[in-house]
Amino acid sequence: MSKNADAAIRHLVTLVEALPKAARRCWNESVSRTFDVGIQAGLAPRSFEDVQLHEDTLEAVARLHGRLLVTVYAPYEE
């Protein structure tokens, strides 16, 4: 599993594109085709700008009629 969102999404796109015909039909008929990037928030640093997706990655998601979702999880309470 990659810690780089761009590489992980490209890998998942490759897997979807390689699905057997019946499984790909299920993908194509799915109501939701979501690529969810999860970010675990913390108290520091105050900002986070490390999730960068390349244009070709976004085009690949669009080719699969997918959507990109970013989920930010609250910091853990100790």
C-alpha positions as a printed NumPy array, in Angstrom:
array([[  0.   ,   0.   ,   0.   ],
       [  1.391,   3.336,  -1.028],
       [  1.444,   6.366,   1.244],
       [  1.293,   8.524,  -1.887],
       [ -2.347,   9.144,  -2.869],
       [ -1.507,   9.694,  -6.542],
       [  0.344,   6.377,  -6.862],
       [ -2.339,   4.499,  -4.919],
       [ -5.122,   5.828,  -7.144],
       [ -3.171,   4.999, -10.317],
       [ -2.648,   1.467,  -8.987],
       [ -6.368,   1.069,  -8.255],
       [ -7.225,   2.37 , -11.74 ],
       [ -4.914,  -0.277, -13.218],
       [ -6.672,  -2.975, -11.194],
       [-10.129,  -1.809, -12.286],
       [ -9.051,  -1.678, -15.928],
       [ -7.79 ,  -5.268, -15.647],
       [-11.02 ,  -6.67 , -14.175],
       [-12.574,  -9.623, -15.988],
       [-15.556,  -8.733, -18.159],
       [-18.246,  -9.708, -15.612],
       [-16.548,  -7.87 , -12.76 ],
       [-15.986,  -4.812, -14.957],
       [-19.697,  -4.828, -15.799],
       [-20.412,  -4.667, -12.048],
       [-18.038,  -1.696, -11.762],
       [-19.661,   0.05 , -14.717],
       [-23.145,  -0.479, -13.286],
       [-22.197,   0.62 ,  -9.754],
       [-23.99 ,   3.593,  -8.261],
       [-20.803,   4.78 ,  -6.548],
       [-17.286,   4.574,  -7.993],
       [-15.429,   6.595,  -5.386],
       [-11.694,   6.942,  -4.895],
       [-11.471,   8.188,  -1.295],
       [ -8.265,   9.835,  -0.083],
       [ -8.169,   9.767,   3.722],
       [ -6.168,  12.266,   5.756],
       [ -5.635,  11.852,   9.491],
       [ -5.637,  15.341,  10.992],
       [ -3.495,  16.353,  13.911],
       [ -3.025,  19.409,  16.043],
       [  0.254,  20.21 ,  14.286],
       [  1.229,  21.277,  11.763],
       [ -1.542,  23.819,  11.294],
       [ -1.798,  23.112,   7.562],
       [ -1.199,  20.139,   5.284],
       [ -0.515,  20.396,   1.569],
       [  0.998,  17.037,   0.715],
       [ -1.817,  15.466,  -1.329],
       [ -1.086,  16.278,  -4.948],
       [ -2.786,  14.449,  -7.804],
       [ -1.454,  14.609, -11.333],
       [ -3.699,  15.548, -14.233],
       [ -3.333,  12.099, -15.826],
       [ -4.485,  10.483, -12.57 ],
       [ -7.612,  12.633, -12.478],
       [ -8.261,  11.853, -16.161],
       [ -7.943,   8.121, -15.42 ],
       [-10.519,   8.384, -12.612],
       [-12.838,  10.289, -14.949],
       [-12.373,   7.628, -17.677],
       [-13.717,   5.08 , -15.198],
       [-16.637,   7.412, -14.407],
       [-15.257,   7.622, -10.889],
       [-15.218,  10.478,  -8.462],
       [-12.594,  11.709,  -6.046],
       [-13.465,  12.203,  -2.398],
       [-11.191,  13.595,   0.306],
       [-12.034,  12.577,   3.872],
       [-10.307,  14.362,   6.757],
       [-10.419,  12.505,  10.067],
       [-10.368,  14.475,  13.317],
       [ -7.288,  14.256,  15.526],
       [ -7.186,  11.507,  18.113],
       [ -8.02 ,  12.553,  21.635],
       [ -5.569,  11.228,  24.192]])
